[in-house]
Amino acid sequence: MNFQKITLFACAFLFSMTLMAQKPLPDAEVKTLEGETLNIKDLGKSGKITVISFWATWCKPCNNELDAIAEVYEDWQDEYDMELVAITIDTRRAFAKVPGWVET
């Protein structure tokens, strides 16, 4: 991973954490890939650092961000006890592509 990607991601992450520390997460329900309902406001209650990424299969910057996270995710889990929650904003029609993206 190049230094610019790490720096950009770190800045975005720190900025997001600052904003999230000031405001609670919204009360919104989303579905997991298994079809279970999850409320966004309940994320982060595990005591772990929780990174929430909103993405779409057609969004190149989103995919680049998830690729960059994937490169360091295992280390971050061990070192920082963190978790990643990736929420797609794809339409119902495009949703069929999501499981393939998750597996790669």
TALINQUI-V94104 format. One record per helix or strand. SS is the DSSP state (h for helix, s for strand). FROM is the first residue (numbers start at 1). TO is the last residue. If there is no record, write none. Layout:
SS & FROM & TO
SS & FROM & TO
This chain:
h & 3 & 22
s & 29 & 31
s & 37 & 39
h & 40 & 42
s & 49 & 55
h & 60 & 80
s & 82 & 88
h & 94 & 103
